[in-house]
């Protein structure tokens, strides 16, 4: 009985020893495979570029409006009637040319009254001046004229002279107003609107409700106005040449130079008004046309320029990947203008930095990478 138990004990110990050795063998195998797998993981190879400075020139497509270089609405200054019209829509006029003559009977009466008062004051002044001169000559004989009488005659003469000057001014005022009954072109141009006929009653414009008698515009010289968004105002310079087209003349390209800049942003659009002068000798372009303007934006300062593929845009940041000592480093940047597959970037970078040409979030920050030969941009 003891022999049987002793045999059983030997068998149990053997089984236990076999199980322990099997576990140790399995654990050793497992732990041995892990470093082997890690050692065999390949380091990704990426194509890099050397960061360089450059200038990027782009252009901006914007709508613009053509307007007359000069335009004016002509109104009647005095209440009057249209006597005769000398121009109509489309009439080409010269500076100072008579456009319309008006008639105001009340004004003629005022002029006659002013003329009569002027003549009356001239007579009074002539009499008082002659009296003063006689008294003055007589006073040279002592005791003939009292000093008080001479002073009163001089004062009356001076008062009559002042009244005469006032009468002259009043007559001149009415005469000038009468000249307004003839309305002339203030500059050479074309009549683009006529809103009256012969016999019509006209008067001063009241609160903008009255229509002008005529509208005169210059058409051989136009203005092209464009609103430049705030982000692009720093690239605009005077004398830059722009190209534009209009729908009325398809296929024809016009050019003009920037002449005027507002120097301030519009409160509503947050844009700067820029104007170009357009010579329009053939009058193919008309005031009011909408133009499609191609505005050049030449590069001013030297900036870092990289391929668009080098810039990674994620939901949280915009960055490029710089290679330092075989490791990737994410560098936050700001993007500028883009053109021809390239973009401007601004950030903590230096010329010659090695950047991944095709960036991706899969290249984790701080991971090991292998450089290929730097490629030219």
C-alpha angles and dihedrals in degrees: 000000000000090000092055092050091048090054092049091052092052092051093049092050090050093052091048092051091050092050093050093048090048091052092048090050092050093047092048091051093049096047090046094055096056099066089042091057093045092049091053096052106116121233108235116247117218134186112243135194131207111244113241137178122240146142123263119203119198139163136228128220112215137158117248136187127229115217134172114270087230128016130169138180113216119213135178112258095203133041103262147130128262108252101177139351120219100180140040139189110309095019113142108223136188128224110281095015115146112249104172138357121214134200125219114172093186090057091055089054091050090051092051091050091049090050092051093049090050092053091047092053091047089056094048092048092048091053096045092046092050091049092051092050092051092049091047093053091046092049089064086079105074116246097013101099126026116233090237093059091049092050092049091051090051092049092050090050092051092048092051090049091053091050089050092054090049091051091050091051092048092050091047091051093054091045091053091050089051088056088061088068086078110065115200135185110268091207140001114280146100129296105240099173138029119182105172140064133205112292095022118143110238137176145159117319108266117206091327093294097111118083118232119254091229139000116211124191137176111235103173088068119042138177122230110203124194130178110224115205116240094251092062103039094097091063095056119099134172117261092027108141119234132191125218143174136200129211092234091064107038116193095019117113121203128195134207139165129240107254107162135033124189093221091214138068123252109249092225104039099027088225136121119240113233124186133200127192114234121197107216106179094152091048093224089134116069131201110261097035118136114230130200103226126200105205116196116224106195119193113257106182132034110259137171111274123192137164113275089242090065093064116080117203115196132169091264107033148001114233149151125223116241122193115226121174092336095310131105120242123191111223118192114229141173120232123230129180124342130212138151094003094308133102139194117243132192123197147099094315137129132209110269096030112148109239129183107252094213108033126198139171087238088075095077123214108267096012123137116260135173120229121228119203109298112258127217116245 
